[in-house]
Amino acid sequence: MTSRAAPAFLLLGCLGSLGSGACRSGESAADGAGGQGTGATVGDGSGTTGGTSNSGGTGEPASGGSDGSGSASTGSGGQDAETGGAASGGAPSAGGTGGEAPESSPGCGSEAPPAAGPRTIDIEGTEREYILTLPSDYDPDHPYRLIFGFHGAQYDAEWVAGGEEPLTGPYFGLEEEAMGSAIFVAGQALPGSWSNSDGRDLAYVQGMLEFLKAELCIDERRVFATGFSMGGIMTARVGCVLGDAFRAIAPMSPSRPSECDEGTTPVAYWSSHGTSDTSITPEQGEILLDEFLERNGCAETSVAVSPEGCVSYDGCSEGHPVSRCLFDGAHVPAPFAGTAIWAFFSQF
């Protein structure tokens, strides 16, 4: 695919403490921007709602070619995978049509798992926040999928975990689809959003992964990430650099972070973009798509799949499908995100 020069764009920088609703204008959303912070205090759970327009920060520059597209139903392994519904007589089953048996983390069997809800973790001397959501019938002997959700610069972790508008439910609608078969984590950015300044955000994700695998029963072969806008860029960053630890990623309205230069590991990839998005344009999202088409050995040809506006690319390496969805909308998460992303993740 052909690349174009990257246009500049602006994003809202609304980042308060979890649930505080405080808005910060003029924060830089550019790759590498943002100073070191200590994180905000966990709030009362009210969460910010925010709008859909974005201003006040510089977006991650990128470029792109002609419209790409993608799919929620995709590729290798097929879509008819185990969805994680409750199995009779016990916890949800794990696995999927990919055929790989679960790989239990060291935390399996722990009799004192960490409590769900707002939590903190020390990362290299900085207190970082996150929200942990466990299945209501969490079984310490069952290896669960682990799904990270990253908020946009305009929002916060409460928005992801609470599913406030314009989301269709908690964790972009994925929690309902998972039916108790996954553990969810809503990450909280420091002031400056997901800038990864001095590597702080990748260190945060790695630190959480290490802690959660040690304390909870997680299927280490089935760790996923999704996010919107700056959270979509953070999702892409995780896939680009931590591909050995993540099975698949699903960034929404993303652009390509510079950290993608650091890795070459193929990772199953699903993305979405509104066709009238002027904050991070579809063309900017396409250069990230090109990154994973190349990594995953895909052809530039594709087939249309459900939902409408989605395609799945041909010829990708086994276990590394690539899909993209374009929808009629602006800078908002895909309205079908929950069902489409879950269909993609649950095939593995």
C-alpha positions as CSV (number, residue, x, y, z in Angstrom):
1,M,0.0,0.0,0.0
2,T,1.1,3.5,-0.7
3,S,2.0,5.8,2.2
4,R,1.3,9.5,2.3
5,A,2.8,12.4,4.3
6,A,1.2,12.6,7.7
7,P,-1.3,15.4,8.4
8,A,-1.3,17.0,11.8
9,F,-4.3,16.6,14.0
10,L,-5.7,17.6,17.4
11,L,-7.1,15.7,20.3
12,L,-8.9,16.7,23.4
13,G,-6.7,16.3,26.5
14,C,-9.2,15.6,29.2
15,L,-7.5,13.6,31.9
16,G,-8.5,13.9,35.5
17,S,-8.2,11.4,38.3
18,L,-10.2,8.3,37.9
19,G,-13.8,9.3,38.0
20,S,-13.1,13.0,38.8
21,G,-14.2,14.4,35.4
22,A,-11.5,17.0,35.5
23,C,-10.6,18.3,32.0
24,R,-7.1,19.4,30.9
25,S,-6.9,21.3,27.7
26,G,-3.7,21.6,25.6
27,E,-2.2,18.3,26.7
28,S,0.0,16.8,24.0
29,A,-1.1,13.5,22.5
30,A,2.0,13.3,20.4
31,D,4.2,10.3,20.7
32,G,6.8,10.8,23.4
33,A,5.0,13.9,24.9
34,G,3.9,14.4,28.4
35,G,6.0,14.7,31.6
36,Q,6.4,12.2,34.3
37,G,3.5,12.1,36.7
38,T,2.4,10.3,39.8
39,G,-1.1,9.5,38.7
40,A,-4.3,10.7,40.2
41,T,-6.2,9.5,43.3
42,V,-8.9,7.0,42.7
43,G,-12.2,8.9,42.7
44,D,-15.7,8.0,43.7
45,G,-16.4,6.0,40.6
46,S,-18.4,8.6,38.8
47,G,-16.3,8.7,35.6
48,T,-16.2,11.2,32.8
49,T,-18.4,11.0,29.9
50,G,-17.0,13.5,27.4
51,G,-18.0,14.2,23.9
52,T,-16.8,13.0,20.6
53,S,-14.9,16.0,19.2
54,N,-11.2,16.4,20.1
55,S,-9.0,19.4,20.5
56,G,-6.2,20.7,22.6
57,G,-3.3,18.3,21.9
58,T,-1.3,17.1,19.1
59,G,-2.1,13.8,17.7
60,E,0.3,11.1,16.7
61,P,1.4,12.0,13.2
62,A,1.1,9.3,10.6
63,S,0.2,8.8,7.0
64,G,-1.7,6.4,4.9
65,G,-2.9,5.3,1.6
66,S,-6.2,4.5,0.1
67,D,-9.0,3.3,2.3
68,G,-8.3,0.0,4.0
69,S,-10.9,-2.0,5.7
70,G,-11.1,-4.9,7.9
71,S,-13.2,-7.4,9.7
72,A,-14.5,-8.6,12.9
73,S,-15.0,-12.1,11.7
74,T,-11.8,-13.1,10.3
75,G,-9.1,-15.1,9.3
76,S,-7.3,-18.1,10.6
77,G,-8.9,-20.1,13.2
78,G,-12.4,-19.0,12.1
79,Q,-15.0,-17.1,13.9
80,D,-16.9,-20.0,15.5
81,A,-14.7,-20.2,18.5
82,E,-15.5,-20.8,22.1
83,T,-17.1,-17.6,23.3
84,G,-16.3,-18.3,26.9
85,G,-19.9,-18.9,28.1
86,A,-20.3,-20.8,31.3
87,A,-19.6,-24.5,30.9
88,S,-22.0,-26.8,32.6
89,G,-20.9,-27.7,36.1
90,G,-18.1,-25.1,36.4
91,A,-16.1,-22.2,35.1
92,P,-16.1,-21.0,31.5
93,S,-14.1,-23.1,29.2
94,A,-10.9,-21.8,27.6
95,G,-9.3,-22.3,24.3
96,G,-10.9,-21.8,21.0
97,T,-10.5,-23.1,17.5
98,G,-6.9,-22.1,17.4
99,G,-6.2,-25.5,19.0
100,E,-3.7,-24.4,21.6
101,A,-4.2,-25.6,25.1
102,P,-4.3,-23.0,27.9
103,E,-1.1,-22.0,29.5
104,S,-1.8,-21.4,33.2
105,S,0.0,-18.5,34.9
106,P,1.8,-18.8,38.3
107,G,-1.3,-17.3,40.0
108,C,-3.5,-20.3,39.2
109,G,-4.5,-22.0,42.5
110,S,-3.9,-18.9,44.6
111,E,-6.3,-18.8,47.5
112,A,-6.0,-15.0,48.0
113,P,-6.5,-13.3,44.6
114,P,-6.4,-9.4,44.5
115,A,-9.8,-7.8,45.0
116,A,-11.6,-6.3,42.0
117,G,-12.1,-2.6,41.7
118,P,-9.8,0.5,41.6
119,R,-6.3,-0.5,42.5
120,T,-2.7,0.9,42.4
121,I,0.6,-0.5,41.4
122,D,4.1,0.9,41.9
123,I,6.0,1.1,38.6
124,E,9.6,2.2,39.0
125,G,8.7,4.5,42.0
126,T,5.5,5.9,40.4
127,E,2.1,4.9,41.7
128,R,-0.1,3.9,38.8
129,E,-3.8,3.3,38.8
130,Y,-6.0,0.7,37.1
131,I,-9.4,-0.9,37.5
132,L,-9.6,-4.7,37.8
133,T,-12.8,-6.5,36.8
134,L,-13.1,-10.2,37.7
135,P,-15.9,-12.7,36.7
136,S,-18.5,-12.8,39.4
137,D,-17.8,-16.5,39.8
138,Y,-14.0,-16.3,39.5
139,D,-12.4,-19.7,39.8
140,P,-8.7,-19.6,40.9
141,D,-8.1,-22.9,39.2
142,H,-9.4,-21.8,35.7
143,P,-7.1,-19.9,33.3
144,Y,-9.0,-16.9,32.0
145,R,-8.4,-14.7,29.0
146,L,-6.9,-11.3,30.1
147,I,-8.1,-8.2,28.2
148,F,-6.6,-4.7,28.7
149,G,-8.7,-1.6,27.8
150,F,-7.1,1.8,27.2
151,H,-9.1,5.0,27.3
152,G,-8.7,8.0,25.0
153,A,-7.1,11.3,26.1
154,Q,-10.6,12.7,26.6
155,Y,-11.6,10.0,29.0
156,D,-10.3,7.8,31.9
157,A,-10.3,4.3,33.2
158,E,-13.8,4.7,34.8
159,W,-15.2,5.4,31.3
160,V,-13.8,2.1,30.0
161,A,-14.8,0.0,33.0
162,G,-18.2,1.7,33.3
163,G,-19.1,1.7,29.6
164,E,-20.4,5.3,29.5
165,E,-21.4,6.9,26.2
166,P,-20.4,6.7,23.4
167,L,-19.5,3.1,24.5
168,T,-22.1,0.4,24.2
169,G,-21.1,-1.2,27.5
170,P,-18.2,-1.8,29.9
171,Y,-14.9,-2.4,28.2
172,F,-16.2,-1.3,24.8
173,G,-19.0,-3.8,25.1
174,L,-16.6,-6.8,25.5
175,E,-17.5,-7.6,29.1
176,E,-21.1,-8.6,28.2
177,E,-19.9,-10.6,25.2
178,A,-17.3,-12.5,27.4
179,M,-20.1,-13.9,29.7
180,G,-17.7,-14.3,32.6
181,S,-14.9,-16.0,30.6
182,A,-12.3,-13.1,30.8
183,I,-10.6,-10.9,33.3
184,F,-10.6,-7.2,32.3
185,V,-8.2,-4.4,33.2
186,A,-8.9,-0.7,32.5
187,G,-5.6,1.2,32.5
188,Q,-5.3,4.8,33.7
189,A,-2.9,7.2,31.9
190,L,-0.7,9.7,33.7
191,P,-1.1,13.4,32.8
192,G,0.0,13.8,29.2
193,S,-2.1,10.7,28.3
194,W,-0.6,7.6,26.8
195,S,2.6,9.3,25.6
196,N,5.0,6.6,26.8
197,S,7.4,9.3,27.8
198,D,10.7,7.6,28.9
199,G,9.0,4.3,28.3
200,R,6.7,4.8,31.3
201,D,3.5,3.3,29.8
202,L,5.1,0.2,28.4
203,A,6.8,-0.4,31.8
204,Y,3.3,0.1,33.3
205,V,1.7,-2.6,31.1
206,Q,4.6,-5.0,31.7
207,G,4.4,-4.4,35.4
208,M,0.7,-5.1,35.5
209,L,1.2,-8.2,33.4
210,E,3.8,-9.6,35.8
211,F,1.6,-8.8,38.8
212,L,-1.6,-10.2,37.4
213,K,-0.1,-13.4,36.1
214,A,1.5,-14.0,39.6
215,E,-1.7,-13.3,41.5
216,L,-4.6,-14.5,39.2
217,C,-5.3,-17.5,37.1
218,I,-4.6,-16.3,33.5
219,D,-4.2,-18.1,30.3
220,E,-0.8,-16.7,29.2
221,R,-1.5,-17.7,25.6
222,R,-4.6,-15.5,25.5
223,V,-3.7,-11.9,26.5
224,F,-5.4,-9.1,24.5
225,A,-5.6,-5.4,24.3
226,T,-8.0,-2.8,22.9
227,G,-8.5,0.9,23.1
228,F,-9.8,4.0,21.5
229,S,-8.0,7.1,20.1
230,M,-4.9,7.7,22.3
231,G,-5.9,4.4,23.9
232,G,-5.9,2.9,20.4
233,I,-2.3,4.2,19.9
234,M,-1.4,2.7,23.2
235,T,-2.9,-0.6,22.1
236,A,-0.9,-0.4,18.9
237,R,2.3,0.3,20.9
238,V,1.6,-2.8,23.1
239,G,1.2,-4.9,19.9
240,C,4.3,-3.5,18.3
241,V,6.7,-3.9,21.2
242,L,5.1,-6.6,23.4
243,G,3.9,-8.9,20.7
244,D,5.4,-12.0,22.4
245,A,3.0,-11.4,25.4
246,F,-0.1,-10.4,23.5
247,R,-2.1,-12.7,21.3
248,A,-4.2,-10.1,19.5
249,I,-4.9,-6.4,19.6
250,A,-7.9,-4.3,18.5
251,P,-7.1,-0.5,18.3
252,M,-9.9,1.8,17.4
253,S,-9.2,5.1,15.6
254,P,-5.4,4.6,16.0
255,S,-2.3,5.9,14.3
256,R,1.1,4.4,14.2
257,P,3.4,5.1,17.2
258,S,7.1,5.4,16.7
259,E,7.7,2.4,19.0
260,C,6.6,0.2,16.1
261,D,10.1,0.6,14.8
262,E,11.3,-1.5,17.7
263,G,9.7,-4.8,16.9
264,T,8.7,-7.2,14.1
265,T,6.7,-9.9,15.9
266,P,3.4,-10.7,14.1
267,V,0.3,-10.2,16.2
268,A,-3.3,-10.8,15.2
269,Y,-4.8,-7.4,14.4
270,W,-8.3,-5.9,14.2
271,S,-9.0,-2.2,13.8
272,S,-11.8,0.2,13.1
273,H,-12.1,3.8,12.0
274,G,-14.9,6.3,11.3
275,T,-14.8,7.5,7.7
276,S,-15.5,11.1,8.7
277,D,-12.9,11.2,11.5
278,T,-10.8,14.3,11.3
279,S,-9.0,13.9,14.6
280,I,-7.1,10.8,13.6
281,T,-8.0,10.2,10.0
282,P,-8.6,6.8,8.3
283,E,-5.5,7.5,6.2
284,Q,-3.5,7.8,9.4
285,G,-5.0,4.6,10.7
286,E,-4.0,2.9,7.4
287,I,-0.3,3.3,7.9
288,L,-0.6,1.3,11.1
289,L,-2.7,-1.3,9.2
290,D,0.2,-1.5,6.7
291,E,2.6,-2.2,9.6
292,F,0.7,-5.4,10.6
293,L,-0.1,-6.5,7.0
294,E,3.7,-6.6,6.5
295,R,4.5,-8.2,9.9
296,N,1.8,-10.8,9.4
297,G,2.7,-11.6,5.8
298,C,-0.7,-10.6,4.4
299,A,-1.6,-9.8,0.9
300,E,-3.1,-6.4,0.0
301,T,-6.2,-8.2,-1.2
302,S,-9.2,-8.8,1.1
303,V,-12.7,-10.2,1.3
304,A,-15.7,-8.4,2.7
305,V,-17.1,-9.9,5.9
306,S,-19.7,-9.0,8.5
307,P,-20.4,-6.4,9.9
308,E,-20.8,-4.1,6.9
309,G,-17.7,-2.1,6.1
310,C,-15.3,-4.8,7.3
311,V,-12.8,-6.9,5.4
312,S,-10.4,-9.6,6.3
313,Y,-7.1,-9.7,4.5
314,D,-5.8,-12.6,2.4
315,G,-2.7,-14.7,2.9
316,C,-1.8,-13.8,6.5
317,S,0.5,-16.1,8.4
318,E,-1.2,-18.8,10.4
319,G,-2.7,-17.5,13.5
320,H,-2.1,-13.9,12.6
321,P,-5.2,-12.6,10.8
322,V,-5.6,-8.9,10.0
323,S,-9.0,-7.2,9.7
324,R,-10.2,-3.6,9.4
325,C,-13.6,-2.0,9.7
326,L,-14.7,1.4,8.3
327,F,-18.0,2.8,9.5
328,D,-20.0,5.9,8.9
329,G,-19.0,8.1,11.9
330,A,-16.5,10.6,13.3
331,H,-14.0,10.2,16.1
332,V,-15.9,7.6,18.2
333,P,-15.5,3.9,19.0
334,A,-17.1,1.6,16.5
335,P,-20.8,1.1,17.4
336,F,-20.3,-2.7,16.9
337,A,-17.0,-2.9,18.8
338,G,-18.2,-5.3,21.5
339,T,-19.5,-8.0,19.2
340,A,-16.9,-7.6,16.5
341,I,-13.8,-7.5,18.8
342,W,-15.1,-10.4,20.9
343,A,-15.6,-12.4,17.7
344,F,-12.0,-11.7,16.7
345,F,-10.5,-12.4,20.2
346,S,-12.5,-15.5,20.9
347,Q,-11.3,-17.4,17.9
348,F,-7.9,-17.8,19.6
